[in-house]
Amino acid sequence: MEDNNSKLFPDENGQDQPVPAEEEKEERIPYRASSEENASIETVSEDPPKKDNKKTLILIVCTVIAVIAVALVVILSLSGKEIGKNNEDASEETTAKNISTGNISYEDFTGEYTDENGNVISREEYVSQLNDKLQNSQTQLNPENIGTESPNEIVENTTAPVTQGSTASDKDQLSKAEAQIKAFFNHSCYYKGVMYSSTENAPLSVAFDGDNFEFLTNLEGVEVSFAKIDGKLYLKRPAVKQYVELSDAVMSLIGFDADSLNLDMTGASFSAANSKLVGTYDITVNGEKGVCHEYSGENGKIMKFYSTDGNLVQINSYNADGTTDVEMVISYFSESIPGDQLTLKGFASSSIFEMFADIM
């Protein structure tokens, strides 16, 4: 016989009483229902990885913009150009504040996934095809082992402060270096390297052609470029040959402040920047002889362009107190622009959800 003393409930006086058989039966029903609800909740909780991946996408996009802002501060501060609305307050910190985290969700995507032949396919099939493309692609930048600061050992063979108009003794190197610095400030060049700052260390390639530009970076193994081509802004993902035009609607969706992307490059010039040249002097980089061009920036900043054998190898920005603000290490510099830069040729128009479907 079953012992009802093992199943007790308090009466109105607080005394434990046996549970009647009918009530015991009713008690079991909600208990089982609760278990089923818990089970279903556990099943739904499988979704958090999607949320984490969504945050990864936002991180990628926002970091690209932050890196771009730092590069533009370095490049344009010597030629008097504006970055967004407030040039005097432009910094990577203030630029980052202009970028929110957006509210991207697959629930907002009402389009269809199609293959290269235009056939409608499921999201799973689409992601599978996207992953196949990624496996067969090669990245242009390597984000691994870049460290947290420049690996170059630079020795300045001069005493501070540099006197106005001082000139390095190696005139041949000065002449060669000036050609690349001129292309740099005239926005007609392409270079690859790594940018180090207080908030972000990232590999980077940069292409400039007047007011057109393209910045590529690799974050968490995902390469994304931000480009301005003929007055329009784009996100490109070279590995899958897709691009998204950054319309107002798209920028609102991913949390961009359109005003912070007012990156006007027109009018920047070597002559304007050269008016702020303090002087040049001899240096060594990793034991190799070179020269440094030092410029005075806004708000007491100092910019130093280091070259060896006529090739730019590093650009440093220093705050008024002498602390390093940005280090841009340059591994390759060219006065000509590769054919795969500043173009949408070979790329298919896409949406944010399609282009990043593998990580959302």
DAQUIRA-V391480 format. One record per run of one state. SS is the DSSP state (@ for helix, = for strand, . for the rest). FROM is the first residue (numbers start at 1). LEN is the number of residues. If there is no record, write none. Layout:
{{SS;FROM;LEN} {SS;FROM;LEN}}
//
This chain:
{{.;1;3} {@;4;3} {.;7;1} {=;8;3} {.;11;5} {=;16;3} {.;19;2} {@;21;56} {.;77;15} {@;92;6} {.;98;8} {@;106;3} {.;109;4} {=;113;2} {.;115;5} {=;120;2} {.;122;1} {@;123;13} {.;136;18} {=;154;3} {.;157;14} {@;171;15} {.;186;2} {=;188;10} {.;198;3} {=;201;9} {.;210;2} {=;212;8} {.;220;2} {=;222;8} {.;230;2} {=;232;6} {@;238;3} {.;241;1} {=;242;4} {.;246;2} {@;248;7} {.;255;3} {@;258;4} {.;262;8} {@;270;5} {.;275;2} {=;277;9} {.;286;2} {=;288;9} {.;297;1} {@;298;3} {.;301;1} {=;302;7} {.;309;2} {=;311;8} {.;319;5} {=;324;11} {.;335;13} {=;348;2} {.;350;2} {@;352;4} {.;356;1} {@;357;3} {.;360;1}}
//
